[in-house]
Amino acid sequence: MIVPGSVEEVAGGLQAVGYLPGESTALVSYLAARLGKPVLVEGPAGVGKTELAKKLAEYLGRDLVRLQCYEGLDEAKALYEWNYRKQLLRIQAEAEGTGWQAVQDDIFGEEFLLSRPLLQAISSEKPVVLLIDEIDKTDQEFEAMLLELLSDFQITIPELGRIEARTMPVVLLTSNNSRELTEALKRRCLYLWLDYPEAERELEIVRLHAPELPETVARRLIEVITMVRELDLKKPPSIAESIDWARALLLLGADDIDQKTFRDTMSIIVKHRTDLDTVAERVGVKLAA
């Protein structure tokens, strides 16, 4: 397990595992690893928020524990629940006449506990990276449930009492900013905003993941991606889709991105039917000119 000694060391380490961080990303990642503060990472979909957690875990030599959030997510799926079938079998196996107090003490133990991602992260014997992905898809009640974990790295189970973290996890919460998160949650976190990178930065990212792509094609790709993102689309192309497009062009042996090549491969970066028509009409015409 790695304990980073500087911001520069984090930047170099993330780049070594395939993630090119900006200065603020490297700084916040370093502080999270050294201070033990959770990080709230906000930004549009597809700018590398989830990938940051994955690569940070890889760089630090930690396992990644991921909680994928969704509407209606509750404590039983995020924290823990009791193995009711096993408890019932234990009750049935108890000798007749055994008092409830004796049975209760017997069935509410750790062997009957089903750990979910949050409990797994703080009960792990080895430090982990905990990713709470797309926290904005949950409700404020779920956020309130997280506060004890984010403040003190502990949870309270009524039947067992307080469970404190055995090791200190690095916690990243991601949000696509679809709703405003509570101030109580934000106060407990460091903050990082990730946006689509500038052209030169994205060119570096593409080079990192598709180093054999000709320079002229790589620059043309970034130019086209920028034009597409400037349109009013349901879903602008993500960085991951830029990389996928670069790899596809490399595989096809493209030496330029002309109108035909663009139309043939456009579905790699545009994923909505109405967006396809808009992009073909606006960008395709420019490439033909």
N, C-alpha and C positions, 0 to 999 in steps of 0.2 A: 504494500500500500504506500502511495506517494503522499508526502506532506510538502506542498509547494513552498518554496522559500521567497518567491518574488512574483510580481505581476508578469514580468518578462518570462519567467519560467512557466507560468500557466499558459501564456500566449504560445510559446514554443511547443509545449506539451500538447495543447489542443490541435495545433497545426500538424503535429507529428501523427495524430490519429485521424486526420482528415477533416478538421474543422478549422476554418480560418476566421478567428475572432477579431472584432474591432477592439479598440482600446478600452471602451467602457465595458465590453463583455468580459475581457480578460481581467479587468480590475474587480468587477463584481464577483466573478467566479473565484478569484483569489480570496476576497473578503469572506465569501460564503464558506470556503474550505477552512479558513483560519479562525474566523469568529464564530462559526456555527450558527449564523443567521440564515433563516429561509430567504429565498429570492423569489420575488414575483416578476415573471417575465411576460410582458405584454407586447402586442403587435399584431399586424395582419396575419392571416393564415398563410403558412408556407414560407416564412422568413427564417426558419431554423430554430424555433424555440424548443421543440421536443428533441430535435437533433442535438442541441446543446447539452441537454441532460444526459443523453446517451453517450456522447463523446466525453463529457466530463467524467462519467463513471468509468469509461474505458481508460482515460488518462490517469485517473486517481487509483486505478486498480481495485475498484469497488464493484459489487453487484448492483444492478439497477432494479429497484422495486417500483413498479408503475401502477398508479391508480388512474384509470381512464374514467373521467367524469362524464355524466350524462344527466338529463333531466329526470328527477325522481330518485337519484342515488341516495341511499339511506345508510345509517350506521351499520346495519347488518352486513352490507356489501363492502363497506369501506374499512370498518374497524374490526368487528368480531361478531360471531353469533354462537349460540350454544348448539351442540350436537344433540338435538332432542331425541333422536332414535336411540342413541347410545345411553342417554340419561334414562329413557323409559326402560331399556333392557336392564339397567342397573337397579332401578326401582323394583322391577318384577323379580329380580334375583335376590332381593333382600328377604331375610327371614320374616315370616308372618309375625306381626305384633311389634315390629321395629318402629319406633317413634319417628314422626316427621323430621324432628331436629336432627336425628342421626342420619336420616336419608338425605336431607338437605345439605348437610356438611359433606356428604359423600359424593353427591352428583354435581356440585358446583366447584370443581377443581380444574386445573389446567388441562388435564387429559380429556375433558369434555368440551374444550374451547376450540372453535374453528377460527384460526387467525386469518384476517383479511389484510390487504396491503399496508395499511397504516400501523396495525399492531405488529405485522411482520417486520416492518422497518425499525421500530424501536426495540423489539425483542431480539433482533439479530445479534449474534455474538461478534460478528465482524461488521465494521462500519459499511454502510451502504449509501447510495444516492437514491433518494426518494423523489419520484416524479409524480406530482399531482397535476394531471394533464387536463387542460380546458376547464379550469375551476369556474369559469363564468357560465357554464352550462348548468350548474347546480343552483340552489336557492340560498337565501340568507341564513336559514336554519342550519344548513349543512356547513356554511362558513363558521357559524357560531360554535358548532361541534369541533371544528378544527383548532380553535383558539388555544385550548389547553395544550394540545400537541405542539403548536408552533411557538408558544411562549416558553414552556417548561420541558418539552420533549417527554411528556408523560401522558397517560390516559387513565381514567378512573373507571373501573368496572365495579358496579355496585356489589356484586356477590364476592368479588375477590379483593377489592380495594384498589389502591393506586399502583400502577405499573410504570416504573421509570425506565428510560432508555438505557440499555446496557452499554451501547456505544453511541457516539454522536453522528447522526446521519446528516448528509448534505441534502437540503430540501429545496427543490425547485417547483414552483407553481406556475403554470402557463395559462394565459388568457388571450383570447382573440378579441377582447374588448367589446364583446357583444352586449354586455351590461356593466354598469358601474359596480365595482366591488365595495364592500363595507370599509369604513375608515379603520375599524378595529382590526381587520385582517391586514390592511396596508401598513398599519403602525408596526406590526410584528415582522415586517419583511424589508429586506433591501429591494431596490426597484431597478429594473432594467427594461428599457424600451428597445425593441428590435424592429427595424423597418427594412424595406427593400434597400439593398446596398446601392451605392453609386456605381456607375458603369465600370470604372477601373477596378473597384473592389470585386464586383461580380465576375469580371474577366479573370481575376486571380483565382477565384473560387472554381471557375470552369477549368482553368489550366490545371489546378490541383487535382481535379477528378477526371479530366480527360486530357492528359499532357500531350498525347500524340495528335490531337486535333490541330490542323494547320492554323497558324496565327491569323491569317486573313479570314478564315471561316469563323474562328472564335470571336473576332472583333465584329464581324457581320452579325453573328448570332446575338451578341449583346445589344447591338444597334436595333435589331428587329424586336427583341424582347422588350426593350425600352419603349419602342413605338406601340407595341401591343398593350403594355401596362398603362399607357397614357389614354387608352380608349375607355369608354364607360362600359365595363364588362361585369357580369355576375361574379366571375372569379378570375382575377388577373393571374398570370403564370407565376408559380412559386420558384424559389431558387432550386429546389429539388427537380422541378420540371425543366429548368434551364440546363441542369446537369444531364438529365435524361435525354434531352434533345441533342446536346453535344455528343453524347455517346452514340446516339442513333445516327447522327450525321457521320461520325467517325466510322461506324460499322458499314454504312452505305457507301463510303468512299467519296463523299461530297467534297468538291473543291471550291464550291461557292454556294450561296443561298439565293438562287434565282426564284422566279415566280413558281415554276413547276415544283422545284424541291420544297419550297415553302408550303404549297398546297398539299403535296403528298405527305408531309410530316407534321402539318399544323395541329393535328389532333393530339400530339404529344404534349403541347403546351396549352391548348384550349379545350376545355372539357364540358362546355354547354352548347347545345344546338344553336341557340340564338347568337351566342358569342362567335361561333364558327362563321356564320354569315357576315357578322359585323367585321371580324378580322380579315376575312377573305376579301371583302369589298374595300376596306380602308387600307390595309397593309399590303395586300396582294397587288393592288393597283400601283402602289408606290414602287414595289419591287419590279414591276413590269416596265415602269417608265425608264 
